[in-house]
Amino acid sequence: MKESEKRVREYLAEIGRRGGLASRRELTRSHAKQMVGIRKAKRAALKAGKPWPPRDRKLLKLS
């Protein structure tokens, strides 16, 4: 690999590293539980042959 290619590769790796750090977010316990509940509801609906997302948004309310 040429020296210039190494520098470009290192530069792109640094940009990717910074982007990954900037995009991280903290997930609250309640929001994580909501996400798991929605995922379970989706699996159950698809397994039962129902459409996803459901037409009635009230069915998605978990709490």
Contact map, one row per residue, 1 for C-alpha under 8 A:
111011000000000000000000000000000000000000000000000000000000000
111111000000000000000000000000000000000000000000000000000000000
111111100000000000000000000000000000000000000000000000000000000
011111110000000000000000000000000000000000000000000000000000000
111111111000000000000000000000000000000000000000000000000000000
111111111100000000000000000000000000000000000000000000000000000
001111111110000000000000000000000000000000000000000000000000000
000111111111000000000000000000000000000000000000000000000000000
000011111111100000000000000000000000000000000000000000000000000
000001111111110000000000000000000000000000000000000000000000000
000000111111111000000000000000000000000000000000000000000000000
000000011111111100000000000000000000000000000000000000000000000
000000001111111110000000000000000000000000000000000000000000000
000000000111111111000000000000000000000000000000000000000000000
000000000011111111100000000000000000000000000000000000000000000
000000000001111111110000000000000000000000000000000000000000000
000000000000111111111000000000000000000000000000000000000000000
000000000000011111111100000000000000000000000000000000000000000
000000000000001111111110000000000000000000000000000000000000000
000000000000000111111111000000000000000000000000000000000000000
000000000000000011111111000000000000000000000000000000000000000
000000000000000001111111000000000000000000000000000000000000000
000000000000000000111111100000000000000000000000000000000000000
000000000000000000011111110000000000000000000000000000000000000
000000000000000000000011111000000000000000000000000000000000000
000000000000000000000001111100000000000000000000000000000000000
000000000000000000000000111110110000000000000000000000000000000
000000000000000000000000011111110000000000000000000000000000000
000000000000000000000000001111111000000000000000000000000000000
000000000000000000000000000111111100000000000000000000000000000
000000000000000000000000001111111110000000000000000000000000000
000000000000000000000000001111111111000000000000000000000000000
000000000000000000000000000011111111100000000000000000000000000
000000000000000000000000000001111111110000000000000000000000010
000000000000000000000000000000111111111000000000000000000000000
000000000000000000000000000000011111111100000000000000000000000
000000000000000000000000000000001111111110000000000000000000010
000000000000000000000000000000000111111111000000000000000001010
000000000000000000000000000000000011111111100000000000000000000
000000000000000000000000000000000001111111110000000000000000000
000000000000000000000000000000000000111111111000000000000000000
000000000000000000000000000000000000011111111100000110000000000
000000000000000000000000000000000000001111111110000000000000000
000000000000000000000000000000000000000111111111000000000000000
000000000000000000000000000000000000000011111111111100000000000
000000000000000000000000000000000000000001111111111100000000000
000000000000000000000000000000000000000000111111110000000000000
000000000000000000000000000000000000000000011111110000000000000
000000000000000000000000000000000000000000001111111000000000000
000000000000000000000000000000000000000000001111111101000000000
000000000000000000000000000000000000000000001100111111000000000
000000000000000000000000000000000000000001001100011111000000000
000000000000000000000000000000000000000001000000001111100000000
000000000000000000000000000000000000000000000000011111111011000
000000000000000000000000000000000000000000000000000011111000000
000000000000000000000000000000000000000000000000000001111111000
000000000000000000000000000000000000000000000000000001111111100
000000000000000000000000000000000000000000000000000000011111100
000000000000000000000000000000000000000000000000000001011111100
000000000000000000000000000000000000010000000000000001011111110
000000000000000000000000000000000000000000000000000000001111111
000000000000000000000000000000000100110000000000000000000001111
000000000000000000000000000000000000000000000000000000000000111
